[in-house]
Amino acid sequence: MAKKAAETVYAAQYLGCGTFIISKPKRKKHKLRQLRLKSPNGGMRK
């Protein structure tokens, strides 16, 4: 039922010399569908 903590939060991996790899969780399918239904032409300008 619950996802692993590593999948549900942002994670930063330090590579050295001030370099990080930042990963974020993917958007869930049902949330993405709701967003598209709410604003079908979000990328358009007037």
TILUM-361298 format. One record per residue: residue in one letter; x, y, z of N, C-alpha, C in turn; residue number from 0. Coordinates in steps of 0.02 Angstrom, whole numbers, plus 32768, in hexadecimal, padded with zeros to 4 digits. Example, Ala and Ser with C-alpha at 12.3 -4.5 7.8 and 13.67 -1.06 7.14 Angstrom:
BEGIN
<residuo: A, n_px: 8294, n_py: 7EE4, n_pz: 8186, ca_px: 8267, ca_py: 7F1F, ca_pz: 8186, c_px: 8294, c_py: 7F5B, c_pz: 8186, num: 0>
<residuo: S, n_px: 8282, n_py: 7F90, n_pz: 8162, ca_px: 82AC, ca_py: 7FCB, ca_pz: 8165, c_px: 8285, c_py: 8002, c_pz: 818A, num: 1>
REM end
This chain:
BEGIN
<residuo: M, n_px: 8029, n_py: 7FC5, n_pz: 8000, ca_px: 8000, ca_py: 8000, ca_pz: 8000, c_px: 802C, c_py: 803F, c_pz: 8000, num: 0>
<residuo: A, n_px: 8059, n_py: 8045, n_pz: 802F, ca_px: 8084, ca_py: 8081, ca_pz: 8032, c_px: 80C2, c_py: 8076, c_pz: 8006, num: 1>
<residuo: K, n_px: 80D7, n_py: 80AD, n_pz: 7FE7, ca_px: 8113, ca_py: 80AA, ca_pz: 7FBD, c_px: 8151, c_py: 80AE, c_pz: 7FE9, num: 2>
<residuo: K, n_px: 8189, n_py: 809B, n_pz: 7FCC, ca_px: 81C7, ca_py: 80A3, ca_pz: 7FF0, c_px: 81D7, c_py: 80EC, c_pz: 7FF9, num: 3>
<residuo: A, n_px: 81F9, n_py: 80FE, n_pz: 802F, ca_px: 8208, ca_py: 8144, ca_pz: 803C, c_px: 8234, c_py: 8162, c_pz: 8006, num: 4>
<residuo: A, n_px: 8260, n_py: 813B, n_pz: 7FE9, ca_px: 828E, ca_py: 8155, ca_pz: 7FB6, c_px: 8268, c_py: 816A, c_pz: 7F77, num: 5>
<residuo: E, n_px: 822E, n_py: 814D, n_pz: 7F6A, ca_px: 8208, ca_py: 815E, ca_pz: 7F2E, c_px: 81DA, c_py: 8199, c_pz: 7F39, num: 6>
<residuo: T, n_px: 81CB, n_py: 81AA, n_pz: 7F78, ca_px: 8199, ca_py: 81DD, ca_pz: 7F85, c_px: 81B6, c_py: 8222, c_pz: 7F96, num: 7>
<residuo: V, n_px: 81F8, n_py: 8227, n_pz: 7F9C, ca_px: 8216, ca_py: 8267, ca_pz: 7FAD, c_px: 824E, c_py: 8278, c_pz: 7F7D, num: 8>
<residuo: Y, n_px: 8262, n_py: 82B7, n_pz: 7F7C, ca_px: 829C, ca_py: 82CB, ca_pz: 7F56, c_px: 82DA, c_py: 82AB, c_pz: 7F73, num: 9>
<residuo: A, n_px: 830A, n_py: 829B, n_pz: 7F49, ca_px: 8349, ca_py: 827D, ca_pz: 7F60, c_px: 8383, c_py: 82A1, c_pz: 7F3E, num: 10>
<residuo: A, n_px: 83B8, n_py: 82AE, n_pz: 7F64, ca_px: 83F3, ca_py: 82CE, ca_pz: 7F47, c_px: 842F, c_py: 82A1, c_pz: 7F54, num: 11>
<residuo: Q, n_px: 8454, n_py: 8295, n_pz: 7F20, ca_px: 8490, ca_py: 826A, ca_pz: 7F25, c_px: 84CD, c_py: 8297, c_pz: 7F1A, num: 12>
<residuo: Y, n_px: 84FB, n_py: 8297, n_pz: 7F49, ca_px: 8536, ca_py: 82C2, ca_pz: 7F45, c_px: 856D, c_py: 829E, c_pz: 7F20, num: 13>
<residuo: L, n_px: 8588, n_py: 82BE, n_pz: 7EEC, ca_px: 85BE, ca_py: 82A0, ca_pz: 7EC5, c_px: 8602, c_py: 82BC, c_pz: 7ED5, num: 14>
<residuo: G, n_px: 8605, n_py: 82F4, n_pz: 7EF9, ca_px: 8644, ca_py: 8313, ca_pz: 7F0A, c_px: 864C, c_py: 8355, c_pz: 7EE5, num: 15>
<residuo: C, n_px: 8675, n_py: 8381, n_pz: 7F00, ca_px: 8684, ca_py: 83C2, ca_pz: 7EE2, c_px: 8645, c_py: 83EC, c_pz: 7ED8, num: 16>
<residuo: G, n_px: 8615, n_py: 83E6, n_pz: 7F04, ca_px: 85D8, ca_py: 840E, ca_pz: 7EFF, c_px: 85A8, c_py: 83F5, c_pz: 7ECA, num: 17>
<residuo: T, n_px: 85AF, n_py: 83B8, n_pz: 7EB3, ca_px: 8584, ca_py: 839C, ca_pz: 7E7F, c_px: 8551, c_py: 836C, c_pz: 7E9E, num: 18>
<residuo: F, n_px: 8512, n_py: 8377, n_pz: 7E8E, ca_px: 84DC, ca_py: 834D, ca_pz: 7EA7, c_px: 84B3, c_py: 8333, c_pz: 7E6E, num: 19>
<residuo: I, n_px: 8497, n_py: 82F7, n_pz: 7E77, ca_px: 8463, ca_py: 82DE, ca_pz: 7E4A, c_px: 8422, c_py: 82DF, c_pz: 7E73, num: 20>
<residuo: I, n_px: 83F3, n_py: 8307, n_pz: 7E5C, ca_px: 83B3, ca_py: 830E, ca_pz: 7E81, c_px: 837E, c_py: 82E9, c_pz: 7E5A, num: 21>
<residuo: S, n_px: 835B, n_py: 82BB, n_pz: 7E7B, ca_px: 8325, ca_py: 8296, ca_pz: 7E5B, c_px: 82E4, c_py: 82A3, c_pz: 7E81, num: 22>
<residuo: K, n_px: 82AE, n_py: 82A7, n_pz: 7E5C, ca_px: 826D, ca_py: 82B3, ca_pz: 7E7A, c_px: 823D, c_py: 827C, c_pz: 7E66, num: 23>
<residuo: P, n_px: 8208, n_py: 8272, n_pz: 7E8C, ca_px: 81D9, ca_py: 823D, ca_pz: 7E7B, c_px: 81B2, c_py: 824E, c_pz: 7E3C, num: 24>
<residuo: K, n_px: 819E, n_py: 821B, n_pz: 7E18, ca_px: 8176, ca_py: 8224, ca_pz: 7DDC, c_px: 812F, c_py: 8234, c_pz: 7DEF, num: 25>
<residuo: R, n_px: 810B, n_py: 8256, n_pz: 7DC3, ca_px: 80C5, ca_py: 8267, ca_pz: 7DCF, c_px: 809A, c_py: 822A, c_pz: 7DC6, num: 26>
<residuo: K, n_px: 8069, n_py: 8221, n_pz: 7DF3, ca_px: 803D, ca_py: 81E7, ca_pz: 7DEE, c_px: 800D, c_py: 81F0, c_pz: 7DB3, num: 27>
<residuo: K, n_px: 7FF9, n_py: 81B8, n_pz: 7D95, ca_px: 7FD0, ca_py: 81BA, ca_pz: 7D58, c_px: 7F8D, c_py: 81DC, c_pz: 7D63, num: 28>
<residuo: H, n_px: 7F6C, n_py: 81CE, n_pz: 7D9B, ca_px: 7F2A, ca_py: 81ED, ca_pz: 7DA5, c_px: 7F2F, c_py: 8238, c_pz: 7DB2, num: 29>
<residuo: K, n_px: 7F66, n_py: 824F, n_pz: 7DD1, ca_px: 7F70, ca_py: 8296, ca_pz: 7DDA, c_px: 7F7E, c_py: 82B9, c_pz: 7D98, num: 30>
<residuo: L, n_px: 7FA4, n_py: 8298, n_pz: 7D6D, ca_px: 7FB4, ca_py: 82B4, ca_pz: 7D2B, c_px: 7F74, c_py: 82BA, c_pz: 7D01, num: 31>
<residuo: R, n_px: 7F49, n_py: 8289, n_pz: 7D06, ca_px: 7F09, ca_py: 828B, ca_pz: 7CE1, c_px: 7EDD, c_py: 82C4, c_pz: 7CFA, num: 32>
<residuo: Q, n_px: 7EDB, n_py: 82CD, n_pz: 7D3C, ca_px: 7EB3, ca_py: 8304, ca_pz: 7D58, c_px: 7ECC, c_py: 8347, c_pz: 7D40, num: 33>
<residuo: L, n_px: 7F0D, n_py: 834F, n_pz: 7D3D, ca_px: 7F2B, ca_py: 838E, ca_pz: 7D26, c_px: 7F19, c_py: 839B, c_pz: 7CDE, num: 34>
<residuo: R, n_px: 7F1C, n_py: 8368, n_pz: 7CB4, ca_px: 7F0D, ca_py: 8371, ca_pz: 7C6D, c_px: 7EC3, c_py: 8380, c_pz: 7C62, num: 35>
<residuo: L, n_px: 7E97, n_py: 8364, n_pz: 7C8C, ca_px: 7E50, ca_py: 8372, ca_pz: 7C85, c_px: 7E40, c_py: 83BA, c_pz: 7C9B, num: 36>
<residuo: K, n_px: 7E64, n_py: 83D1, n_pz: 7CCE, ca_px: 7E57, ca_py: 8413, ca_pz: 7CE8, c_px: 7E6E, c_py: 844A, c_pz: 7CB8, num: 37>
<residuo: S, n_px: 7EAB, n_py: 8441, n_pz: 7C9C, ca_px: 7EC5, ca_py: 8474, ca_pz: 7C6F, c_px: 7EE0, c_py: 8451, c_pz: 7C30, num: 38>
<residuo: P, n_px: 7EB5, n_py: 8446, n_pz: 7BFE, ca_px: 7ECA, ca_py: 841F, ca_pz: 7BC4, c_px: 7EFE, c_py: 8441, c_pz: 7B98, num: 39>
<residuo: N, n_px: 7F00, n_py: 8484, n_pz: 7B97, ca_px: 7F31, ca_py: 84A7, ca_pz: 7B6E, c_px: 7F5F, c_py: 84D1, c_pz: 7B9A, num: 40>
<residuo: G, n_px: 7F84, n_py: 84B1, n_pz: 7BC4, ca_px: 7FAF, ca_py: 84D5, ca_pz: 7BF4, c_px: 7FEC, c_py: 84F4, c_pz: 7BD5, num: 41>
<residuo: G, n_px: 8006, n_py: 84D8, n_pz: 7B9E, ca_px: 8043, ca_py: 84F2, ca_pz: 7B80, c_px: 8038, c_py: 852B, c_pz: 7B50, num: 42>
<residuo: M, n_px: 7FFB, n_py: 853B, n_pz: 7B42, ca_px: 7FEC, ca_py: 856E, ca_pz: 7B10, c_px: 7FEB, c_py: 85B4, c_pz: 7B2F, num: 43>
<residuo: R, n_px: 7FFF, n_py: 85E3, n_pz: 7B08, ca_px: 7FF6, ca_py: 862A, ca_pz: 7B1A, c_px: 7FB8, c_py: 8642, c_pz: 7AF6, num: 44>
<residuo: K, n_px: 7F9A, n_py: 8676, n_pz: 7B10, ca_px: 7F5D, ca_py: 8692, ca_pz: 7AF2, c_px: 7F57, c_py: 8681, c_pz: 7AAB, num: 45>
REM end
